[in-house]
Amino acid sequence: MAKKLSRRSFLKKTMAYSATAVAAATALVPEKAAAKEDPILKKQPWEVNAGDPVDIHPYGFPSPYEHNVVRRTHELLSSGDKRASVAMCPIHELDGIITPNGLFFTRTHGGIAQIDPNEHRLMIHGLVEKPLVFTVEDLKKMPSESRIHFIECPANSSTAWRGPQFNSLQFIKGMMSCAEWTGVPVRYLLEMAGVKPEAKWVLAEGGDSSHMARTLPIEKMLDDAMVVYAQNGEALRPEQGYPLRLLVPGWEGNLNVKWLRRLKLGDKPWHAKEETSKYTMLTPGGKAIQYFWPMEVNSVITNPCPEKPWTHLKKGDIVEIEGLAWSGQGTIKGVDISFDGGKNWVPAKLKGLVLPKAWTRFSYIYKWEGKPLLLCSRAYDETGTVQPTVGQEIAKMGVEAIYHRNAIITWEVKANGEVNHVEIRKPLVDIAKEAGWRK
């Protein structure tokens, strides 16, 4: 018969068994946080007063103590017109890979349209056997799919054009977010309409005041493009294209047309009179690239960063360096971290879900010694593509290129824990000579 333990003996044994686990758990916690502090010894107002009733906010709000976790904009990004502007996602404040709907970055060309879903329609026409018009409810009755993908504006990092301008991760990399999307694959709709053999291109047009339109190759539309009506489990919000938007996984954010009203099939790209301006990029040789859809392999360290410095740390503290990696070409395969501006690299650990064309978290446990660092990350994806240095990017695309900037971002971490954005590159004349640019 097993010996019966007294409650006191049981508690002593339990405490002994958990001692190792407690030591491991506190290894990453600053000593001050693990020590005895006054707040835990006194009654707090929320302990002695009743809280809010459950129906006070039928939809819900974040805690008032998280009031700084918001999208932000800037006059330099809007030319004074907030209807044709962008609101940047606070990626330094996020955990995991899903961006809450209220923080998802926003880009508009004619303001946020407020559309009655009962009056909205999606038309499919052009080079199809049978033109079709769908209501929102028609689409919701069809078999749906849910997928996790990022959306990134091709101008992400353009605020670092020609060098650091904003000492802020949010304003450097905040033109991107990642969510779970629910909707209907475009190929289902095109199959219903019957695609004619000569159809090679699709014009997607929005129903907002700008009627923004973009041209896409039909191969992509038949591959993984979706017409979505839900984001992170709820209906799209107006700033994200309610009631319908196009999702083009891994490709330029502007192609993910919001307030989607029609898909027109044709045998060649549309001219400017029907399609609004496309993003173009001038190369050092003088040629302009007009269609360069997939977003390249990329990464950035989110902790530390200018908004989240290490000024609270002291020598010997263990801290987790963390960041995000992503690629429009597929799945992230690995991320390396450098403490000396890219001279030497060590592998980081990928954590959580690792999905194609989605954010991927990476992590590295580090002992802070209070010494200056040049901290940066580089990612590589399943195609074997490696994130370039600033010099490599300029050598290929030139200093004037403001789109598709995926060069390595470097943080200068000072001895006191302050963090600044710095750019490490050779003089432009040396880059030009190595790249063989013409004078």
RALIN-V290282 format. One line per field, one symbol per residue. ss: DSSP state (a for helix, b for strand, c for the rest). phi: phi as a letter, one per 30 degrees, with the letter a starting at -180 (. if undefined). burial: # if it has 16 or more other C-alpha atoms within 10 Angstrom, else .. A space follows every 50 residues. Layout:
ss = ???
phi = ???
burial = ???
This chain:
ss = ccccccaaaaaaaaaaaaaaaaaaaaccccaaaacccaaaacccaaaacc cccccccccccccaaacccccbccaaaccccccccbbbccaaaccccccc aaaccbbcccccccccccccbbbbbbcbcccbbbbaaaaaccccbbbbbb bbcccccaaaccccccccaaaaaccbbbbbbbbbbaaaaaaaacbccccc bbbbbbccccccbbbbbaaaaaaccbbbbbbccbbccaaaccccbbbccc bbaaaccbcbbbbbbbccccccccccccccbbcccccbbccccbcccbbb bbbcbccbcccccccccbbbbbbbbbcccccbbbbbbbcbcccccbbcbb bccccccccbbbbbbbbcccccbbbbbbbbbccccbcccaaaaaaaaccc cccccccccbbbbcccccbbbbcccccaaaaaaaacccc
phi = .dddddddddddddddddeddddddddcceedddddbeedcbdceddccd ddddcdbecjbddddcdddbdbbaedcbhicddbabcdddddccbiccde edcdebbbcbiddccdddccbcccajdbdbebbcdddeddddecbbbcbd bbdddeiddceikeccdadedcbddaabaccblceedddddddiddeddb bbccbccdddhebbcbddeddddbdbccbbbhibeededcjecbbccbei ceedddechebabccbcadddedccdecdbbdcedjdccccbdddddaaa dcbdaedbdcdddbejdcbcdbabbaadclcdcabcbbcbijdbbbdccd bidcbdhbdbdbbbdbcdcicdbccabbcbcddidcedddddddddcjdd dcchdbdecccdcdddjdbbdbbcadeedddddddiddd
burial = ...........................#.#.................... ..................#####...#....#.#########....#### #.###########.#....#########..##...#..#......##### ###########..#..#####################.##..####..## ########..########.###..########..###.############ #################.##....##..#.####........######## ##########..##..###.###################.##..#.#### ...#.#########...#.#.##########...###############. ########################......##..#....
